[in-house]
């Protein structure tokens, strides 16, 4: 799965629209459990962020563990 992130504006990270996850087959779904992670403050109104999503690895019906997926970096502009 791939996480697609786009620049966005919101009052805070908790208000950002959740990202889309794209499977290898091309199916898309909203990752409601994704977490926005701050990488760097660029200015008073802009932050460099990434999305982090915890996924489960399973094979042939057997759960093999969990892992994290990360998006491309994006800029969040803080709205007043």
N, C-alpha and C positions, 0 to 999 in steps of 0.2 A: 504494500500500500504506500501511496505517496500522499503527503499533505501539501495542499496548495494554499499559500498565504499571499495576501495582497495588502498593500498599504491601506490603512483605515483611520478614521477619526472617531473618537469616543471620549466621554468625560473621564473614564478610567479603564484599566485593563479588563475589569469584570463586565464591562458593557460592550466589549468588542463582539462583533458577530462571529460565531464559531466557524472554523475552517471546514473545507470540503476534503474528504479523503477519497482518493481515486485508487481502485484496485487494479491489479495487473490485467484483468479482463475489461477494464474501462468503466466499471460501474462507479457511481458517485454517491456519497452519503455524507451528511453533516456529522461531524465528530463532536457530539455534545459534551463529552468528557475531556476534551482537549483543554490544556492549561497554557495560558500566555505567560511566557518567561521573559523577563527584562534582561537584555544583553548590555545595553549602554544608554545613558541619557545623552542625547545629541544636543539638546537645548532645553529651555524651560518648557517648551510646548511639544517637543518631539522626542520619542524614545525608539531605540532599535530593539525589536522584539523577535521571538520565534514562538512557534506553537510546539508543545510536547504532548504526545498521546501515548498512553500505555495500552499495548495490544497483547493478545494472547497467541502464542504459537501452538498450533495443534497439527497433528499429522495422523491421518487415518482414524480420527475420532479420539485420539489420545492427546491430552494437554501436556505439552512439553515445557511450559514455562511462560514467563511474560517478558516483554522487552519494550523499549521506548522508541517511538518514531519522532523525528524532528522535522519541522518545515524549513523552507528557505527563510532567511531574515526578511522582516518587513518593518516599515516605519509606522508607528502609531502617533497621530497628532492629537494632543489633548484639547478637547473642546471645553469651552466654558459653559 
